[in-house]
């Protein structure tokens, strides 16, 4: 029988076509947040964990004012040092495409693009986007908290409104297009809609409304299934699905913690999920434990609560005064990282203030507004992943060395005796599908949580 490559084949569109000018990407390629983190990489660790020492106190009780004459000397209170320990988080990606399409694409006289290279490029892009999002989250694996669910355009679609309050975990911006997610009740059990082989696939996102539209998908057949608004209740949380789905049970992913529990009762935060703990946990001050350190007292983050007031330049002024006093003038701050919506509202409300200046830095590629605080000039930069009610200031320079550190190994191809693998079906038979696997591991540690400034709970 003569075979014909069908137009519906996932990568058949690469073959023997004429295109106007390349592939038009429909999704943001922005992952500047992870590029920023990558600049603080200090090692390629092959160990089980990264251990580090941090100073907790100077031993102040050893210094006393005394009267003259014969007096008892103060006790020798030694300075206190604690040891932190951060385990690595592993991340994998799989690239696959039909083998015959790959071969024909390589040999075709009018080939448009080598499809394997295209797939690897896309996987590298989404890897960095997911890591950029995790940098702003708390490490629990929660991407959003459901406020309400409404039926979508048909019986297979539901529109989920997510929590956008100051204390909310996640939001619309932390989901990728066609993400596969599951819903969980507040006590950690799985919602009925995500029992067994059914997951929710993100079909649409609305940033302004903080909503996502999901469609029910049966993973065993990759077909749509009916879901209703009643299947997902307010208060449930959304996480990515794991690859190890149960075939007949109700545990479609391995995370088992109670999302409704206080973070300081959950033990080591970096062990809650496969995700690494981002800024929300690294700078917490609620006594949660991260990397073997209880985040309270001297280890707590520096927060400025705007008390739900409109964002104002005085919030930066007061909070910078506070963090400079806590950490000393040697700590230099060069950037205010916030959401685009917050940046627009901030500039519009404060453009006349002389502390807000226009600046163009050709060396660093920056053009925009800066805020001047003493000897520091802070660029006002936007991030797709920053929360609506967040502004972050992270120190830079030698004095801040070690405040944030990235340890780990970049993504590399898993190669055991060959560069490509043929996929196997459920019966162990090989399919005409080429697969490549990539792996990386990393941990981001914060040695000085009090040096990172978090402005929160404001209105745009």
C-alpha positions as CSV (number, residue, x, y, z in Angstrom):
1,X,0.0,0.0,0.0
2,X,1.2,3.4,-0.9
3,X,1.7,5.6,2.2
4,X,1.0,9.3,2.4
5,X,2.0,11.7,5.1
6,X,-1.2,13.2,6.4
7,X,-1.5,17.0,6.8
8,X,-2.8,16.2,10.3
9,X,0.5,14.7,11.4
10,X,1.9,16.8,14.1
11,X,5.0,17.7,12.3
12,X,3.9,17.0,8.7
13,X,3.5,20.8,8.2
14,X,7.3,21.1,8.0
15,X,7.5,19.1,4.7
16,X,7.5,20.4,1.1
17,X,5.7,23.7,1.9
18,X,6.4,27.2,0.8
19,X,6.3,29.8,3.6
20,X,6.3,33.6,3.6
21,X,8.9,34.1,6.3
22,X,9.6,31.6,9.0
23,X,7.3,30.3,11.7
24,X,5.3,33.0,13.5
25,X,5.4,32.3,17.2
26,X,2.1,33.1,19.1
27,X,3.6,33.0,22.6
28,X,5.9,35.3,24.5
29,X,9.5,34.3,24.4
30,X,10.3,36.3,27.5
31,X,12.3,34.6,30.2
32,X,14.4,37.5,31.5
33,X,13.8,36.5,35.1
34,X,15.7,33.3,34.6
35,X,18.4,35.0,32.7
36,X,18.8,37.3,35.8
37,X,19.0,34.2,38.1
38,X,21.5,32.6,35.7
39,X,23.9,35.5,36.3
40,X,24.3,34.5,39.9
41,X,25.3,30.9,39.1
42,X,28.4,30.0,41.2
43,X,28.8,26.3,40.6
44,X,28.0,23.1,38.7
45,X,27.4,20.9,41.7
46,X,27.5,17.1,41.4
47,X,26.9,16.7,45.1
48,X,23.7,15.7,46.9
49,X,23.2,19.1,48.4
50,X,24.7,22.6,48.8
51,X,25.6,23.4,52.4
52,X,26.4,26.9,53.5
53,X,27.2,28.8,56.7
54,X,25.6,32.1,57.7
55,X,26.2,34.4,60.6
56,X,23.2,34.9,62.9
57,X,24.5,37.2,65.5
58,X,27.6,39.2,66.6
59,X,27.4,38.0,70.2
60,X,26.3,41.4,71.5
61,X,25.9,40.4,75.2
62,X,29.7,40.0,75.4
63,X,30.0,43.8,75.2
64,X,29.0,45.7,78.4
65,X,29.5,49.1,79.9
66,X,31.0,48.8,83.4
67,X,32.0,51.1,86.3
68,X,35.6,51.6,87.1
69,X,37.4,49.5,89.6
70,X,37.1,45.8,90.4
71,X,34.1,44.5,88.4
72,X,33.0,41.2,86.9
73,X,33.7,41.0,83.2
74,X,30.9,40.2,80.8
75,X,30.3,36.6,79.7
76,X,31.9,35.6,76.5
77,X,28.9,35.2,74.3
78,X,30.1,33.9,71.0
79,X,28.7,35.0,67.7
80,X,26.1,32.5,66.4
81,X,26.5,30.7,63.1
82,X,24.0,28.4,61.5
83,X,24.3,25.9,58.7
84,X,21.9,25.8,55.8
85,X,21.5,22.9,53.4
86,X,19.7,23.0,50.1
87,X,18.9,19.9,48.1
88,X,18.8,19.9,44.3
89,X,15.6,20.0,42.2
90,X,15.7,18.0,39.0
91,X,14.0,19.0,35.8
92,X,13.4,16.9,32.7
93,X,12.1,17.5,29.2
94,X,11.2,15.1,26.4
95,X,11.4,16.0,22.7
96,X,9.7,13.7,20.2
97,X,8.6,13.6,16.6
98,X,7.7,11.1,13.9
99,X,10.9,9.4,12.6
100,X,9.8,9.3,8.9
101,X,9.0,13.0,9.0
102,X,12.3,13.8,10.4
103,X,14.2,11.8,7.8
104,X,12.2,13.2,4.9
105,X,12.5,16.8,6.2
106,X,16.3,16.4,6.3
107,X,16.5,15.1,2.7
108,X,13.7,17.2,1.0
109,X,14.9,19.6,-1.6
110,X,12.5,22.3,-0.3
111,X,12.7,21.5,3.3
112,X,11.7,24.5,5.5
113,X,13.2,23.6,8.8
114,X,14.8,20.7,10.5
115,X,12.0,19.8,12.8
116,X,14.1,18.3,15.6
117,X,16.0,21.5,16.0
118,X,12.7,23.4,16.1
119,X,11.3,21.1,18.8
120,X,14.5,21.3,20.9
121,X,14.5,25.1,20.6
122,X,10.9,25.3,21.8
123,X,11.5,22.9,24.7
124,X,14.4,25.1,25.8
125,X,12.2,28.1,25.6
126,X,9.5,26.7,27.8
127,X,12.0,25.3,30.3
128,X,13.3,28.8,31.0
129,X,9.8,30.2,31.1
130,X,8.7,27.7,33.7
131,X,11.8,28.4,35.8
132,X,11.2,32.1,35.5
133,X,7.7,31.6,36.9
134,X,8.9,29.4,39.7
135,X,11.4,32.1,40.7
136,X,8.3,34.2,41.8
137,X,6.4,31.4,43.5
138,X,6.7,29.6,46.9
139,X,7.9,26.1,45.9
140,X,4.5,24.5,46.9
141,X,3.8,23.6,43.2
142,X,0.6,25.7,43.4
143,X,0.0,27.7,40.2
144,X,-3.3,29.2,41.2
145,X,-6.2,29.2,43.6
146,X,-9.7,28.9,42.3
147,X,-12.3,31.5,43.3
148,X,-15.1,30.4,41.1
149,X,-15.8,28.2,38.0
150,X,-18.2,29.0,35.2
151,X,-19.2,26.8,32.3
152,X,-17.4,27.7,29.1
153,X,-18.5,27.7,25.5
154,X,-19.5,24.0,25.5
155,X,-19.7,21.0,27.8
156,X,-16.0,20.3,27.8
157,X,-14.8,23.7,28.9
158,X,-14.8,25.6,32.1
159,X,-13.6,29.2,32.9
160,X,-11.7,29.4,36.2
161,X,-11.4,32.8,38.0
162,X,-8.3,32.8,40.2
163,X,-7.5,34.5,43.4
164,X,-5.6,37.8,42.9
165,X,-5.4,38.9,46.5
166,X,-2.2,39.9,48.3
167,X,-1.9,36.4,49.9
168,X,-2.9,34.4,46.9
169,X,-0.6,31.7,45.5
170,X,-0.1,32.0,41.8
171,X,-2.4,33.4,39.2
172,X,-3.1,33.4,35.5
173,X,0.5,34.4,34.5
174,X,2.0,31.3,35.9
175,X,0.2,28.9,33.5
176,X,1.6,28.1,30.0
177,X,-0.6,27.6,27.0
178,X,-1.7,24.0,26.8
179,X,-0.4,23.3,30.3
180,X,-1.8,20.1,31.7
181,X,-3.0,20.7,35.3
182,X,-5.0,19.0,38.0
183,X,-7.4,20.5,40.7
184,X,-7.0,19.7,44.3
185,X,-9.3,20.4,47.3
186,X,-8.0,22.7,50.0
187,X,-7.1,19.6,52.2
188,X,-4.9,18.2,49.5
189,X,-7.3,15.5,48.1
190,X,-7.9,15.5,44.4
191,X,-11.0,17.0,42.8
192,X,-13.3,14.4,41.2
193,X,-12.6,15.9,37.8
194,X,-9.0,15.0,37.9
195,X,-9.4,11.4,39.1
196,X,-7.8,8.7,37.0
197,X,-6.7,9.7,33.5
198,X,-8.5,13.0,33.2
199,X,-6.5,16.3,33.4
200,X,-7.3,19.9,32.6
201,X,-5.6,21.5,29.6
202,X,-5.2,25.3,29.6
203,X,-6.8,26.5,26.4
204,X,-7.1,30.2,27.0
205,X,-5.8,32.9,29.4
206,X,-7.1,36.4,30.3
207,X,-4.5,38.3,32.3
208,X,-6.7,41.3,33.1
209,X,-9.5,39.1,34.4
210,X,-7.1,36.6,36.0
211,X,-8.9,33.7,34.4
212,X,-8.0,30.6,32.5
213,X,-10.2,28.4,30.3
214,X,-9.6,24.7,30.7
215,X,-10.8,21.7,28.7
216,X,-11.1,18.2,30.1
217,X,-8.6,15.7,28.5
218,X,-8.5,12.0,28.7
219,X,-4.7,11.3,28.7
220,X,-5.1,7.7,27.6
221,X,-6.6,8.8,24.3
222,X,-5.7,12.5,24.2
223,X,-9.4,13.4,23.6
224,X,-11.7,15.9,25.1
225,X,-14.1,14.8,27.9
226,X,-17.0,16.6,29.4
227,X,-16.4,18.7,32.5
228,X,-18.8,21.1,34.3
229,X,-18.3,24.1,36.4
230,X,-19.5,22.0,39.4
231,X,-16.5,19.7,39.0
232,X,-14.2,22.4,40.3
233,X,-15.0,24.3,43.4
234,X,-13.9,27.6,44.8
235,X,-11.0,27.2,47.2
236,X,-9.4,24.4,45.2
237,X,-5.8,24.8,44.0
238,X,-4.2,24.0,40.6
239,X,-0.9,22.3,40.0
240,X,0.8,20.8,37.0
241,X,0.2,17.1,36.5
242,X,2.9,14.5,37.0
243,X,3.7,12.0,34.3
244,X,3.2,9.1,36.7
245,X,-0.6,8.9,36.6
246,X,-2.5,6.2,38.4
247,X,-4.3,3.8,36.1
248,X,-7.3,3.2,38.3
249,X,-6.9,5.3,41.4
250,X,-7.4,8.9,42.4
251,X,-3.8,10.1,42.8
252,X,-2.7,11.5,39.5
253,X,0.4,13.2,40.9
254,X,2.9,12.6,43.7
255,X,2.5,15.8,45.8
256,X,0.7,15.0,49.0
257,X,1.0,18.1,51.2
258,X,-2.1,19.9,52.6
259,X,-2.4,23.2,50.7
260,X,-4.6,24.8,53.4
261,X,-2.0,24.2,56.1
262,X,0.2,27.1,57.4
263,X,3.5,27.1,55.6
264,X,5.4,26.9,59.0
265,X,3.8,23.5,59.7
266,X,4.8,21.8,56.5
267,X,8.4,21.1,57.3
268,X,11.2,21.7,54.7
269,X,9.6,23.9,52.0
270,X,12.0,22.7,49.3
271,X,10.6,19.2,49.8
272,X,7.0,20.1,49.2
273,X,7.0,19.6,45.5
274,X,9.4,19.1,42.6
275,X,9.5,22.9,42.1
276,X,12.2,25.0,43.7
277,X,11.3,27.6,46.3
278,X,11.2,31.1,44.8
279,X,11.1,34.6,46.2
280,X,7.8,34.1,48.1
281,X,9.5,31.5,50.3
282,X,13.1,32.7,50.2
283,X,12.0,36.1,51.7
284,X,9.2,34.8,54.0
285,X,8.9,35.8,57.7
286,X,6.3,33.4,59.0
287,X,8.7,30.9,60.5
288,X,8.5,28.5,57.6
289,X,11.6,26.3,57.2
290,X,13.6,26.6,54.0
291,X,17.1,25.1,53.4
292,X,17.2,24.1,57.1
293,X,16.7,27.7,58.2
294,X,13.6,28.9,60.1
295,X,12.7,32.2,58.5
296,X,12.1,34.4,61.5
297,X,14.1,36.9,63.5
298,X,17.3,37.8,61.8
299,X,16.5,35.3,58.9
300,X,13.1,36.9,58.1
301,X,12.6,38.8,54.8
302,X,12.2,42.5,54.7
303,X,8.5,43.3,53.8
304,X,6.8,46.7,53.4
305,X,3.0,46.4,53.6
306,X,1.3,49.2,51.7
307,X,-2.0,48.6,53.5
308,X,-3.9,48.2,50.2
309,X,-3.2,51.9,49.3
310,X,-2.6,52.9,45.7
311,X,1.1,52.3,44.7
312,X,3.1,55.4,45.5
313,X,6.7,56.6,45.4
314,X,6.7,57.0,49.2
315,X,6.4,53.2,49.4
316,X,9.8,52.8,47.7
317,X,11.3,55.7,49.7
318,X,10.3,54.3,53.1
319,X,11.1,50.7,52.4
320,X,14.5,51.6,50.9
321,X,15.3,53.6,54.0
322,X,14.4,50.5,56.1
323,X,16.4,48.0,54.2
324,X,19.4,50.3,53.9
325,X,19.3,50.7,57.7
326,X,19.1,46.9,58.2
327,X,21.9,45.9,55.8
328,X,24.1,49.0,55.6
329,X,25.0,51.4,52.9
330,X,27.4,49.0,51.2
331,X,24.5,47.1,49.7
332,X,23.6,48.5,46.3
333,X,20.2,48.2,44.6
334,X,19.9,48.8,40.9
335,X,16.5,47.5,40.0
336,X,12.8,47.6,41.0
337,X,11.2,44.5,39.5
338,X,7.4,44.6,39.2
339,X,4.5,43.7,37.0
340,X,3.8,45.8,33.8
341,X,0.5,46.9,35.2
342,X,2.1,48.1,38.4
343,X,4.9,49.9,36.5
344,X,2.4,51.8,34.3
345,X,0.3,52.9,37.3
346,X,3.4,53.9,39.3
347,X,4.9,56.0,36.5
348,X,1.5,57.7,35.8
349,X,1.0,58.6,39.4
350,X,4.5,59.8,40.2
351,X,5.9,61.1,36.9
352,X,6.2,64.7,38.3
353,X,8.3,63.6,41.3
354,X,11.9,64.6,41.0
355,X,13.1,61.3,42.4
356,X,11.8,59.6,39.3
357,X,14.1,60.3,36.3
358,X,14.3,59.2,32.7
359,X,17.4,57.2,32.0
360,X,19.1,55.5,29.0
361,X,21.9,53.0,29.7
362,X,23.3,51.9,26.4
363,X,25.8,49.6,28.1
364,X,23.1,47.6,29.9
365,X,20.5,48.1,27.2
366,X,18.1,49.9,29.5
367,X,15.8,52.8,28.5
368,X,13.1,54.0,30.8
369,X,12.5,55.5,34.2
370,X,14.7,55.2,37.3
371,X,14.1,55.9,41.0
372,X,16.9,57.7,42.8
373,X,17.4,56.8,46.5
374,X,20.6,58.3,48.0
375,X,23.5,56.9,46.0
376,X,21.4,54.2,44.4
377,X,19.7,54.6,41.0
378,X,17.1,51.8,40.6
379,X,15.8,50.9,37.1
380,X,12.0,50.4,37.0
381,X,11.8,47.0,35.2
382,X,8.7,44.9,34.4
383,X,8.3,41.2,34.6
384,X,5.6,39.0,33.0
385,X,5.7,36.8,36.1
386,X,5.8,39.3,38.9
387,X,2.5,39.5,40.9
388,X,0.2,42.5,40.6
389,X,0.8,43.3,44.3
390,X,4.5,42.9,44.3
391,X,7.6,45.0,43.9
392,X,11.0,43.3,44.5
393,X,14.4,44.9,45.1
394,X,17.4,42.5,45.0
395,X,20.9,43.8,45.9
396,X,23.7,43.6,43.4
397,X,27.5,44.0,43.5
398,X,30.3,42.6,45.7
399,X,28.7,43.5,49.0
400,X,25.6,41.4,48.1
401,X,27.7,38.4,47.0
402,X,25.9,35.3,48.1
403,X,22.6,37.0,48.8
404,X,21.2,34.8,46.0
405,X,23.1,32.0,44.5
406,X,22.3,29.5,41.7
407,X,23.9,26.1,41.9
408,X,23.3,23.3,39.4
409,X,23.9,22.0,36.0
410,X,22.5,23.3,32.7
411,X,20.2,21.2,30.6
412,X,22.0,18.4,28.8
413,X,20.9,15.6,26.6
414,X,20.5,12.2,28.3
415,X,22.7,10.0,26.1
416,X,23.1,6.3,26.9
417,X,24.7,4.6,23.9
418,X,22.9,6.7,21.4
419,X,21.5,10.2,20.7
420,X,17.9,9.2,19.8
421,X,15.4,6.6,21.2
422,X,12.3,5.1,19.7
423,X,9.2,5.4,21.8
424,X,7.5,2.3,23.2
425,X,3.8,1.9,23.5
426,X,1.9,0.4,26.5
427,X,2.6,-3.1,25.2
428,X,6.4,-2.6,25.0
429,X,6.3,-2.4,21.1
430,X,8.5,0.2,19.5
431,X,6.7,3.1,17.6
432,X,8.0,5.1,14.7
433,X,8.6,8.1,17.0
434,X,12.0,9.5,17.8
435,X,12.5,10.8,21.4
436,X,15.2,12.8,23.0
437,X,15.5,13.4,26.7
438,X,17.1,16.3,28.5
439,X,17.9,16.8,32.2
440,X,19.1,19.5,34.5
441,X,19.3,20.0,38.2
442,X,19.5,23.2,40.3
443,X,18.9,24.9,43.5
444,X,18.6,28.6,44.3
445,X,19.7,29.6,47.8
446,X,19.3,32.9,49.7
447,X,22.0,33.5,52.3
448,X,20.6,36.9,53.4
449,X,16.8,37.0,53.2
450,X,16.7,40.4,54.9
451,X,18.6,42.0,52.0
452,X,15.8,41.4,49.6
453,X,13.0,44.0,49.8
454,X,9.4,43.0,49.1
455,X,6.7,45.7,48.7
456,X,3.3,44.2,48.7
457,X,-0.5,44.7,49.3
458,X,-1.0,47.8,47.1
459,X,-3.5,48.8,44.4
460,X,-2.5,49.6,40.8
